[in-house]
């Protein structure tokens, strides 16, 4: 077994890793057990009772976190010239079309979210090999393929996140920063959990929420007592 570092030992002294805590308790503990020198991200990992290999059990959606993510999101808008001013006014970091398609084909992906329009998806579609593995490919279900590019940029900048169950049936999502107040972490987590609850596939049988864990960058995970979560 790997030897624990001093910081890991200090973290485990602050809570019982065999115990499940309420979401409110965990939101406070996650701040206490983070020892990074930077403002670490707070992540929620939710294991669902679904089989992602079946199309009718794929859980994917978007959530607008009430307190944002605490992360500065860099947004690229690939649009026609008539939409460029709208995108810039909404706060997009990069706006254009052909020049950015060429940059991406050359390997440039220094953005967090890409928003585009249905009318240019024929051009954007060929970027799938580059953008797909990085989770950057625009998708209508995530609201990143739209004619309302300005609105989409504002929503992303305000804390809208895209989530998707992975091949192991787990949803990983960043829901804030360690610098957030415990109440903000808790409310962001509740919003995400509420939306995932509403997305339960009708073909999914048995327990939907198998486990919920809260952690920060490089910290141990804190088990959440499911009975403390409303609406699941």
PEKAPE-V944195 format. One record per residue. N is the residue number from 1. PSI is psi in whole degrees, 0 to 359 (none if undefined). OMEGA is omega in degrees with one decimal (NA if undefined). Layout:
N,PSI,OMEGA + N,PSI,OMEGA
This chain:
1,137,-178.5 + 2,142,-179.9 + 3,136,-179.2 + 4,143,174.3 + 5,169,178.3 + 6,320,-179.2 + 7,322,178.1 + 8,319,177.6 + 9,318,-179.7 + 10,321,179.9 + 11,315,-177.9 + 12,340,177.1 + 13,344,-176.4 + 14,349,178.5 + 15,167,-179.3 + 16,111,-174.9 + 17,358,176.2 + 18,354,-176.0 + 19,150,173.8 + 20,135,-177.0 + 21,160,173.3 + 22,160,-178.8 + 23,323,178.4 + 24,316,178.7 + 25,315,-178.4 + 26,326,-179.7 + 27,332,175.3 + 28,318,-178.1 + 29,320,-176.3 + 30,332,176.3 + 31,324,-175.6 + 32,334,-174.9 + 33,13,177.0 + 34,123,-177.1 + 35,18,177.8 + 36,154,179.7 + 37,353,178.0 + 38,171,179.5 + 39,93,-173.1 + 40,151,175.0 + 41,149,174.4 + 42,127,-174.5 + 43,146,175.8 + 44,126,177.7 + 45,122,-176.5 + 46,116,177.9 + 47,122,-176.4 + 48,153,176.9 + 49,61,178.8 + 50,162,175.4 + 51,98,-175.8 + 52,346,178.6 + 53,340,178.6 + 54,127,-176.1 + 55,325,-177.2 + 56,3,176.1 + 57,15,176.1 + 58,121,-179.9 + 59,117,-179.8 + 60,144,178.7 + 61,191,178.5 + 62,152,176.5 + 63,139,173.9 + 64,107,-175.8 + 65,131,-175.9 + 66,333,-179.3 + 67,16,179.6 + 68,186,-179.4 + 69,347,-177.0 + 70,1,-178.5 + 71,139,175.4 + 72,112,-175.3 + 73,123,176.9 + 74,122,-174.1 + 75,131,173.2 + 76,130,175.1 + 77,119,176.1 + 78,107,-172.0 + 79,171,175.8 + 80,158,-175.9 + 81,327,-177.9 + 82,346,-179.0 + 83,357,-174.2 + 84,315,-178.8 + 85,322,177.7 + 86,316,-179.8 + 87,317,179.7 + 88,318,-179.4 + 89,331,-179.4 + 90,349,176.5 + 91,14,178.0 + 92,141,-178.6 + 93,326,179.5 + 94,136,-178.9 + 95,133,178.5 + 96,198,178.8 + 97,274,-172.6 + 98,321,-178.2 + 99,325,179.8 + 100,329,174.8 + 101,318,177.9 + 102,319,179.4 + 103,318,-179.1 + 104,320,177.1 + 105,333,178.0 + 106,0,175.9 + 107,359,-179.2 + 108,124,178.1 + 109,36,-175.4 + 110,55,177.5 + 111,164,178.7 + 112,328,-177.4 + 113,140,174.4 + 114,127,178.7 + 115,137,179.4 + 116,185,-176.2 + 117,151,177.9 + 118,327,-175.5 + 119,345,179.5 + 120,10,-178.6 + 121,336,177.5 + 122,323,178.2 + 123,317,-176.3 + 124,329,-176.5 + 125,328,-177.7 + 126,355,178.2 + 127,4,-175.7 + 128,322,-178.3 + 129,329,179.9 + 130,314,-173.4 + 131,325,-176.5 + 132,305,-179.0 + 133,338,-179.3 + 134,2,179.8 + 135,26,-176.0 + 136,357,-176.5 + 137,124,178.8 + 138,146,-176.2 + 139,129,179.8 + 140,324,-179.0 + 141,334,179.0 + 142,0,179.2 + 143,15,-178.0 + 144,5,168.8 + 145,103,-171.3 + 146,156,173.9 + 147,341,179.6 + 148,68,-174.5 + 149,324,179.4 + 150,314,178.8 + 151,318,-179.8 + 152,319,178.1 + 153,314,-179.6 + 154,319,-179.8 + 155,317,179.2 + 156,316,-179.6 + 157,332,-178.2 + 158,350,177.9 + 159,19,176.9 + 160,129,179.3 + 161,151,177.9 + 162,129,179.8 + 163,154,-177.8 + 164,136,178.7 + 165,138,179.8 + 166,184,-174.6 + 167,347,178.5 + 168,3,180.0 + 169,21,-177.3 + 170,138,172.4 + 171,123,176.3 + 172,128,-179.3 + 173,136,173.4 + 174,126,-174.6 + 175,12,178.1 + 176,198,-179.6 + 177,159,179.5 + 178,333,179.6 + 179,348,177.6 + 180,156,172.1 + 181,151,179.2 + 182,322,-179.1 + 183,324,179.6 + 184,319,176.7 + 185,314,-178.8 + 186,314,-177.3 + 187,324,175.8 + 188,318,179.3 + 189,318,-179.7 + 190,322,179.7 + 191,315,179.7 + 192,315,-179.5 + 193,320,-180.0 + 194,317,-179.2 + 195,317,179.1 + 196,323,178.4 + 197,319,-178.9 + 198,343,-177.6 + 199,11,-178.3 + 200,124,179.5 + 201,140,-179.8 + 202,336,-179.4 + 203,354,180.0 + 204,122,-178.1 + 205,158,178.3 + 206,204,-176.5 + 207,125,-179.4 + 208,305,176.8 + 209,102,-178.9 + 210,318,177.5 + 211,152,178.1 + 212,129,-177.7 + 213,137,178.3 + 214,137,179.1 + 215,170,171.7 + 216,171,-179.2 + 217,120,177.5 + 218,7,177.6 + 219,160,173.5 + 220,162,179.6 + 221,147,178.3 + 222,120,-179.9 + 223,136,179.7 + 224,131,175.5 + 225,115,-173.5 + 226,332,-179.6 + 227,346,179.1 + 228,355,-176.9 + 229,126,-178.9 + 230,140,170.5 + 231,16,177.7 + 232,none,NA
